[in-house]
Amino acid sequence: MGKLSSFRDLNVYQKLKHLHLEVHKESLGFPKLETYELGSQVRRSSNSAPANLAEGWGSRHTNMYIESINRALGEVRETQHHLDVAKDKGYLSEGRFECLDHGYDECGRMLEGLHQSLSNWRGTTRTGSVVREEVAEYRTNGEPDWNQMMEITEDFESASPESP
């Protein structure tokens, strides 16, 4: 995969947006009494997952971006809950439920992978629901690693928008 220039380039964002559109369409077929109840809740949570990724992408702080990934993962799980309820109430067929649920499971794994990648880059580890700070090695033998610092700086500068 090439360099990412926008949240729109993230595969997980694209999949979550596609799933939201599918969930939205399905929810419009729920009974009228559910229009502002379950239907509204599942539409909002399914839209919130990709929206959280988009919001976090704009942050210049890795911790805030990781938090947006956590919020997106929470919205994925909330959407799955609403889909469970819709299936149990008979608003979704078993097959349609399985298809949507599988898509959200896949996105959940992708979000976990994105979280782990950022945590590794930042110098932390995550085990289950626990994140531990590790000592990040910024120097070798007391001397700065200028080559590594230049690579990080060049990557940052090429990812930043041009200044006027």
N, C-alpha and C positions, 0 to 999 in steps of 0.2 A: 504494500500500500504506500502511496506517495505521501507527501507532507500534507497534514491537515491544515486547511486555511479557515475553516468555519465549523461550527457545531453541525451544520448540515452534512458535512463529510463523514461524520461518525455513523458507522453502520447501525449501531444500537439506536441512535436518534431516528434514522430512517425507518427502522422496523417498528419502533414505538409509535411514530406518527402514523404509519400504515395501520397498525393495530387499533389506534384511536379511531381512525376513520371507519374501520370495520365495526368496532364496538358502537360507535355513534349510530351507524346505520341499523344495527341489530336492535339497539335500545329504542329506536323510533317505532319498532313493532311491538313493544311491550303494551299491555293494556293501558287504557287512558288514565286509570287511577294511579298508575306508576310513573306517569310523565314527569311529575315534579318530585317524586320520591326516589325509587331505585334507579329509574332511568337517568335522572339528573345526576345522581351520585356517581354512577358508573361512567357517565360522559365526562364529568369533571375530573375524576381520578385518572381516567385513561388519558386525558389531555394534559394533566399536570405532570406526568412522568417525562414526556419529551420537553415540556416547557421548563422543567427544573434543569435539565441538561443544557438547554439553550441559555438559561440565566447564569448558570455556573461557568459556562464557557467564557463569558465576558469578564470573569474575575481575574485579577492579577495575582491572587493569593491561592496557592495550591490547597491550603486547608479549606478555603471556602468552596473551591471546585469539588473537592472530595465530599464536603457536606452536601452539595447539590446532588451528587451521585447517590448519596445515602437517602436523601429525600425522594429522588426518582425511584429508588428501589422500594421505599415505603409505599409510594403511589402504585407501583406495579403490584405489590402484595394486596393493597386495598382494592385495586381493580379486580384481582383474582377472587377476593372475597365476594364482591358484588356479583361477579359472574357465577360463583357457586350458588348464591342465593337465587339468582335469575333462573339457573338450571333447576334448582329444587322447587321453585314455584311454577315450573313448566313453561317459562318464557323462552328458553333456549333448548334446542335438541341436544342430546348427548354428544352427537358428532360435532355440532357447531361449538359446543362448550369445549370439547377436547381440543379442537383446532385452535381456538383463542387461548385456552389455558397453556397449551404447548408453546405458543408464540410468546406468551408472557414469561414462561419458565426460561426459555432461551434468552430473552432480554435480561432477565434477572441474572443469569450466568454471565452475560456480556457486561452488565454493570459491575458485577463482582470482579471480573477480570480488569476492567478499567480502573476500579478502585484499587486493586492490588498493584497494578502497574504504576499508578501515581504514588502509592505508598512506598513501593520499592524505590522509585526515583527520588522521593523525598527522604528516604532513609529510615522508614518505619516498617513494621511488619504487622500483619493483621492475622489473627487466629480466631476463626469463628466470629464472635461479636466483639472481640477485644483487640484494640490497637495499642501497641506498645512502641514508645519512642526508643530508637536505638541511637548509639553514638555514631554520628555521621563522620566519616573520615574525610576531612578537607585538606589535610596535609600529609605528605609522605616525608618521614625523617625530619619533621620540623619545617620543611620547606614547602611553599605552595606548589601545587601541581598546575603550572601555568598553561600547559596544553589543554588540560581538562577545563580549566576556567575559560579559556578562549573558545572552546567548542560550545560550552553552555552559553556564553555571551553571544556568539554568532548565531546559535539557534534562536535565542531570545530576540535578537535584533531582526532576524529574517522573518520571525512570526509576528512582530509588532507592526502596526500600520505606520505608514510614512508620516513623519511630522511635517507640518506646513513650514 
